[in-house]
Amino acid sequence: MKVLVVEDDNLIQALVQEALSEGGFETSITDSGEEAIKRLREEKPHYRAVVTDINLLGELNGWEVARVAREFDPTMPVIYMTGTHAEEWASKGVPNSVLLAKPFAPAQLVTAVSNLLNSGGPTTVPAG
Amino acid sequence: MSQNLTSPEGLKEQFASITDAWALAQGIVDTVREPVLVLDKNLRVISASRSFYSTFKVSAEATKGELLYALGDGQWDIPKLRVLLEKIIPEQGVMEGYEVEHDFPNIGHRTMCLNARQVFDESGTNVTILLGMEDITDRRLLEIEKDALLKEKDVLLEELQHRIANSLQIIASIILMKARTVQSEETRLHLHDAHKRVMSVAAIQQQLHAVGVGGNVQMTPYLTKLCETIAASMIGDSRPITVKVVGGEGVATSRQAESLGLIATELVMNALKHAFPAETAVGEIAVTYERDGTNWKLSVSDNGIGRSPDGVFAQPKTGLGTGIIKALAQQLNAQVETVSDPSGTTVTVTHATFAAKGTRAA
């Protein structure tokens, strides 16, 4: 199963994809919240985690994407990536999610995804 | 008999004739720039200013003697106006700054700021109501436009910060990717150094983002967060080194804080790289910021070896990092002083004169 990556910057998409690929994860990438939700709705058995930026193309932001992801699967691991919205995580983030503040090292992302998947109970400690 | 025209008695003498008094009153009404209505106790129009006729494009003939609410085919039958004239004014006698919005058929949508006042005659039985109007439509539109522009500015700033964070992410990632591919160990070390500097700049930007341009920064929490970031990336589990921040409630402007953050980052990174050889028992780095009026002092001290066996000082006298520190200190109009001996090294950056209290790592 794949990790759904939602990121509006093409270069960061490539960097995240490479980092997760080196960590042994397949990815599905999109740049808009609307498209992310469409994929979650239509393909949800195929996603094992959601990695999402907060600022996205379209009307929806990453907070909303994660909320919808949890509606489809309450145990869906969620990792947020952001450079500017870290202070909103406590109020807008879904429970038991991880937030990585940009810039983060690729290894931090792989570690975060692995931890959430392996533990089955994601940490609440912000990384980065 | 002398006339004192500033007293009621003086005015009564001069305007003993009702006709003269009426002429004066009408003259006042006509001179006032804003539209004014004079109403009787039944809210019929006794008189109106010329500006009322011109503003609302009505004639005197169609206005005088008419019930206010019936003017202009009922365009003045406004619920909020009824509340003002039938409830507020009878109870309070005076009302100022009462805003009413309405679509007038002849002049379109308007926001009017109304002042109203009851005037009683000497017997107290007859009442006249003065109703003044100020058209504040344009002012309100400008306020709405200003609010919209401020919101747009905030959105643009957020987007800019988002782009900066993304750019730093890209730069940091590319440097790391390159570090993995180069053959030379020295080059790899330099690239890792560059990566750490990018991460430090990003950490500073994140800390200062919340403060905003021109805001003041609480230095102790700010430096604490920075040092935590540096320590997390540079101190492995096997290295018994701690970084602590000591300080009171000193603040700095966001511009000063940015430079001080960069200086502290360089000094802490230098200490971590050079002050503690592998066999170090317990290493401590202390970062202190003190402020007294416009004077301030930033110091970074360690309990390391001062100078390594190969001659490298914990805080090198040359090199990129030292150059950065000197340039930033010069920008801050501050002096840099380094004291190094076998018990450790302390670098202080001081602006103006400051009585040293000295917090040295144990």
Chai-1 contact restraints between the chains, C-beta under 6 A:
chainA,res_idxA,chainB,res_idxB,connection_type,confidence,min_distance_angstrom,max_distance_angstrom,comment,restraint_id
A,D9,B,N166,contact,1.0,0.0,6.0,A-B,restraint_1
A,L11,B,I170,contact,1.0,0.0,6.0,A-B,restraint_2
A,I12,B,N166,contact,1.0,0.0,6.0,A-B,restraint_3
A,I12,B,Q169,contact,1.0,0.0,6.0,A-B,restraint_4
A,L15,B,S173,contact,1.0,0.0,6.0,A-B,restraint_5
A,N55,B,H162,contact,1.0,0.0,6.0,A-B,restraint_6
A,G83,B,H162,contact,1.0,0.0,6.0,A-B,restraint_7
A,G83,B,A165,contact,1.0,0.0,6.0,A-B,restraint_8
A,T84,B,Q161,contact,1.0,0.0,6.0,A-B,restraint_9
A,T84,B,H162,contact,1.0,0.0,6.0,A-B,restraint_10
A,T84,B,A165,contact,1.0,0.0,6.0,A-B,restraint_11
A,K102,B,A165,contact,1.0,0.0,6.0,A-B,restraint_12
A,K102,B,Q169,contact,1.0,0.0,6.0,A-B,restraint_13
A,P103,B,L168,contact,1.0,0.0,6.0,A-B,restraint_14
A,P103,B,Q169,contact,1.0,0.0,6.0,A-B,restraint_15
A,P103,B,A172,contact,1.0,0.0,6.0,A-B,restraint_16
A,P103,B,A202,contact,1.0,0.0,6.0,A-B,restraint_17
